Amino acid sequence: MKLPLYQIDAFTNTIFKGNPAAIIPLQEWLSDELMLKIAAENNLAETAFLIPTEAGYHIRWFTPLVEVDLCGHATIAAAFVLFHYMGYQHESITFDSRSGPLVVTKKDSWFTLDFPVDQYQVAVPPPALVECLKSTSPLEVYKGKFDYLVLLKDESEVRDLELDIIVLSTIPTRGVIVTAPGDDVDFVSRFFAPQSGIDEDPVTGSAHTTLVPYWANVLSKTTMLARQLSQRGGELHCELAGDRVKISGEAILYLKGEIEINNP
């Protein structure tokens, strides 16, 4: 069995920056076990599989360990592949997913995700979260549908933060977002998800479904520029639109190849 594979760097227009995702277009689903094995072999934050539907495409996202409910950068990467390599002609694509219908719109070199806003609440940080932050003291802690959101003092505190990943991995959550006001952008963040096999994610679109409504409330504005301070780094143009979050970024091809599986 031969499968096409594309690796795309998302939330960047520069190779080796942003967040890499593997995209595998299919005509019908493989077994869950095989898709997870392929994702583990790719060893990227996400491998996305997609099949055509009457309305557009159905997309599923896998880390090296688990299938996840929502992923932004791999959705942008999938749209990039469809527009640039599979002859997709319309202005927008609707992806059916575990988080409902997700629309991606293309304008020039930019792709805009339309994702559901996250509902977050003030939370008492679990002891492991306090422990993994070491000497850093969070100003506020919230819990969304998927992740904890931790507010720090400023951009340098986010950039210089060193977490105890082993302790963090014991927290029963998808991941932990740390954030602060930015020096030359509206806000900055980092995202850690060792529970899903990702110690630190380079650029996390889905985390911005929590970050954008939080900072929109703090800054009293609905359009913002965000930067994720991972080693690879990435920038996101964000907009709060009612109960939806619009997240825009660019993407670039790293490789185009083929997987050959003889004994799945």
C-alpha positions in Angstrom: 0.0 0.0 0.0 1.3 3.4 -1.0 0.1 6.7 0.5 0.9 10.3 -0.4 2.5 12.3 2.3 3.1 16.1 2.6 5.0 17.8 5.4 4.0 21.4 5.8 5.4 24.1 8.1 2.3 26.1 9.3 2.0 29.6 10.8 5.1 30.7 8.9 6.3 31.5 5.4 9.9 30.4 6.2 11.1 26.8 6.0 12.1 25.3 9.4 9.9 27.7 11.3 6.4 27.5 12.5 4.8 24.1 13.3 5.4 21.1 11.0 2.5 18.8 10.3 2.2 15.7 8.1 -0.8 15.5 5.8 -2.0 12.2 4.3 -5.0 12.4 1.9 -7.0 9.2 1.7 -10.1 8.0 -0.2 -11.3 6.0 2.8 -10.2 5.7 6.4 -7.4 3.3 7.4 -7.8 1.6 10.8 -7.3 3.7 13.9 -4.4 1.5 14.9 -2.6 2.0 11.5 -3.2 5.8 11.5 -1.7 6.0 15.0 1.3 3.9 14.0 1.9 6.2 11.0 1.6 9.3 13.3 4.1 7.7 15.7 6.5 7.0 12.9 6.2 10.6 11.6 6.9 11.7 15.2 5.5 15.2 14.6 3.1 17.1 16.8 0.3 16.2 14.4 -0.3 13.9 11.5 -3.6 14.8 9.8 -5.6 12.3 7.6 -8.4 13.5 5.4 -11.0 12.0 3.1 -13.4 13.7 0.7 -17.1 14.2 1.7 -20.0 15.8 -0.1 -19.5 19.1 1.8 -15.7 19.1 1.7 -13.4 16.9 3.7 -13.4 15.0 6.9 -10.2 15.5 8.9 -8.7 13.6 11.9 -5.6 14.5 13.8 -3.1 12.2 15.6 -0.1 13.0 17.8 2.5 10.2 18.2 0.4 8.9 21.1 -3.3 9.8 20.7 -6.0 11.1 18.5 -7.0 14.7 19.4 -10.2 16.6 19.2 -8.8 19.8 17.6 -5.6 21.0 15.9 -5.1 24.3 14.2 -1.7 24.1 12.5 -2.5 20.7 10.8 -5.8 22.1 9.6 -4.0 25.0 7.9 -1.5 22.5 6.5 -4.3 20.3 5.1 -5.9 23.3 3.5 -2.5 24.3 2.0 -2.1 20.8 0.5 -5.6 20.9 -1.0 -5.2 24.3 -2.5 -1.7 23.9 -3.8 -1.4 20.2 -4.7 -4.9 18.7 -5.1 -6.5 21.2 -7.3 -9.1 22.6 -4.8 -10.7 25.6 -6.5 -13.1 27.2 -4.0 -12.3 30.1 -1.7 -13.0 28.1 1.5 -13.0 24.5 2.7 -15.3 22.9 5.2 -13.7 20.2 7.3 -15.9 17.8 9.2 -14.2 16.9 12.5 -14.6 15.7 16.1 -15.1 19.4 17.0 -17.8 19.9 14.4 -17.6 21.7 11.0 -14.4 23.8 10.6 -14.0 26.3 7.8 -10.7 27.4 6.4 -10.6 30.4 4.0 -7.7 31.3 1.7 -6.8 34.8 0.8 -3.5 35.4 -1.1 -0.9 33.4 1.0 -3.0 33.5 4.2 -5.3 30.8 5.6 -7.9 31.7 8.2 -9.3 29.1 10.6 -12.8 29.5 11.9 -12.8 27.6 15.2 -15.3 27.5 18.1 -14.4 29.7 21.1 -13.3 27.9 24.3 -15.2 28.3 27.5 -12.8 28.8 30.4 -13.2 29.3 34.1 -11.0 30.4 37.0 -9.3 27.3 38.4 -7.4 26.3 41.5 -4.1 25.1 40.1 -3.5 21.4 40.9 -0.4 20.8 43.0 1.5 19.3 40.1 1.0 22.5 38.1 2.5 24.7 40.9 5.3 22.2 41.3 6.2 22.1 37.6 6.4 25.9 37.4 9.3 25.7 39.9 10.1 29.2 41.2 7.7 31.0 38.8 4.5 32.3 40.4 1.4 32.4 38.1 -0.7 35.6 38.4 -3.9 33.7 37.3 -4.9 30.2 36.4 -7.9 29.1 34.3 -9.2 25.8 32.9 -10.7 25.5 29.5 -12.2 22.5 27.7 -8.8 21.0 26.9 -6.0 22.9 28.7 -5.0 24.9 31.7 -4.2 28.6 31.0 -1.5 30.2 33.1 -0.9 34.0 33.2 2.6 35.2 33.8 4.0 38.7 34.3 5.6 39.5 31.0 7.1 38.2 27.8 10.5 37.5 29.2 9.0 35.3 31.9 7.2 33.3 29.3 10.3 33.1 27.1 12.7 32.1 29.9 10.3 29.6 31.6 11.7 26.2 32.4 9.0 23.6 33.3 9.5 20.2 34.9 8.0 18.2 32.1 7.9 15.0 34.0 5.7 16.6 36.8 3.6 18.4 34.2 2.9 15.1 32.4 1.0 13.9 35.5 -1.6 16.6 35.3 -4.9 15.2 33.9 -5.3 17.6 31.0 -4.4 17.8 27.3 -1.8 20.5 28.0 -0.8 23.8 29.7 -0.7 27.2 28.0 1.4 29.9 29.5 0.9 33.5 28.4 1.7 37.1 29.0 1.4 40.5 27.4 3.8 40.9 24.4 6.5 43.5 24.0 5.7 44.2 20.4 2.6 42.0 19.8 -0.6 41.9 21.8 0.2 38.6 23.7 2.7 35.8 23.7 2.4 32.2 24.7 4.0 28.8 24.9 2.2 25.4 25.0 3.2 22.2 26.7 1.5 18.8 26.2 3.6 15.8 27.3 0.4 13.9 28.0 -0.1 13.8 24.2 3.5 13.1 23.4 4.5 16.7 22.8 6.8 18.2 25.4 6.5 21.7 23.8 4.4 22.4 20.7 6.0 25.0 18.3 2.8 26.9 17.3 -0.7 25.8 18.6 -3.7 27.1 16.8 -6.2 25.3 19.1 -4.7 26.9 22.2 -5.7 30.3 20.7 -9.4 29.4 21.1 -8.7 30.0 24.8 -6.1 32.7 24.5 -8.1 35.0 22.1 -11.2 35.3 24.2 -9.1 35.8 27.4 -7.0 38.6 25.8 -9.9 40.2 24.0 -11.5 40.7 27.4 -8.3 42.0 29.0 -7.3 44.3 26.2 -10.8 45.3 25.2 -10.1 44.6 21.5 -11.2 41.8 19.1 -8.3 41.8 16.6 -4.9 40.9 17.9 -1.4 39.8 16.8 0.0 36.9 18.8 3.4 35.2 18.9 4.3 31.7 20.2 7.7 31.8 21.8 8.9 28.3 21.0 12.3 27.6 19.5 10.8 27.5 16.0 8.4 30.4 16.7 5.3 31.5 14.8 2.9 34.4 14.5 -0.9 34.3 14.4 -3.4 37.0 13.4 -6.4 36.5 15.6 -9.9 37.8 15.8 -12.8 37.2 18.2 -16.0 37.0 16.3 -18.9 36.2 18.7 -18.6 32.5 19.7 -16.0 31.9 17.0 -12.2 32.5 16.9 -10.6 33.3 13.6 -6.9 32.4 13.4 -4.8 33.3 10.4 -1.4 32.1 9.3 0.8 31.2 6.3 2.3 27.9 5.4 5.1 26.4 3.3 5.9 23.0 1.8 8.9 21.1 3.4 8.5 17.8 1.6 6.3 15.8 -0.7 6.7 12.0 -0.8 5.1 8.6 -0.4 4.7 6.1 2.4 5.0 2.4 1.5 3.4 -0.1 3.9 3.8 -3.7 3.0 2.8 -5.3 6.3 0.5 -3.0 8.3 
